Amino acid sequence: MAVTRRTSRDIRSESRLDVLHALLLAGEASRNDLVGTTGLSSATVATVVSDLLEGGLATEARRTGGRVGRPTTTLRLNGDRGRIVGVDVAETYVRATVFDAALDELASAEVATDEHDDADRVVDHIVGVLDRALENSALESSAPGTGAAGRAGASREDVLGVGISLPGGMAGWGGAAAPDAAWSHVDRLRERLGLPIVVDNPLKAIATAELWFGEGRRHASMITVNLGTGVGAGIVLEGTILRGATNFAGEWGHSLLAFEGRRCRCGRRGCVEAYVGAEGIRQTLAEIDPGHPLAAGTTQREFIGALAAALEPPSPDPAVTETIERTARYLGSAIADLVAIVNPEMITLTGWTAWALGGHLVPDVRRRVGEESPGDAAAGLAIEVSTVRGNSVATGIATIALERFLGDVGLVTTRVPTAL
Ligand SMILES: [Zn+2]
């Protein structure tokens, strides 16, 4: 087993993140509970808790413990410490979601975009939805007299950090080949907003969401497969998100499934995405039944929703049933490649295609992965639809922003690269 040398500073950060994470999941916990869930010593938990109290990230409450008269002091995260905003910049929309400092979702706002929008428009959209989401959070959570920095106060001053998820190869942003261009826009955004910003890509966001809110804490090596317009994999190796040299690790949607196969929107032929992305699934249906009413005309999300509806008993549509069977085979074969390379303990499926069709896909995907993975690579591998709530990109990128904030106030040695 590999031994990682860590400094005491790293270990203290890790302990703080562990306690924070345990509090986030429990809602409310005593110091003893935290010792139990984190496996840290009571001395460490006591130190970490006092750091969190001092930093205003946690608050104490006294709970009288039922029949046993002695009150217990419990802790919870202090949501009112401020606001965190997660912005999901996707191909067809920009969505901002406002969270409190305990990462409870308060409100969101969305604008439909055109993938031909230029970078200036994208910056305008981000600023616009962020302000609207903050306004919405003030409207939805305001109870009179809850204090200036409390529930009612949702303006930019209350924002501790903004996470922005930006797809790597997005048209209009300068594209994957122009990271310098993306940087100059991020600087412009920072100027316009006057807030701490962290930018990352959606695959890192979904992996973070899975680490904090899903299966991540129970599995050291895990992959979250995102299925939507685009397709990709958030990879966690030995508890750490795999980023690679230029943060492009996990672009598995553009790995090869069929030599000289279908044309992918990245320009290459035969990519995984051209088969299991929403448009790829539509093409499969068109190949099975060219005249099928669902094969043309609707938006991608409507199409995927209609497929799910067409699978309902008592009379599931045979062409749609076959489409799902083929899609599961494509997906299973492509995941078997991931398994051969990463050898994970767990794979979760996320994204709107997974929410709609995951239940239908998973059994055949499991079978295929079992058949095609080398040796024992898939022995004991679990494949499930992710249990992460809501928009996992927004949740994940907000979590990254919270981690960055904790780094900025000196509570953790941030794991989020600064050069993003
Ligand atoms: Zn491709």
Boltz pocket constraint, residues with backbone or C-beta under 6 A from the ligand:
constraints:
  - pocket:
      binder: B
      contacts: [[A, 253], [A, 254], [A, 255], [A, 264], [A, 265], [A, 266], [A, 267], [A, 268], [A, 271], [A, 272], [A, 273]]
      max_distance: 6.0
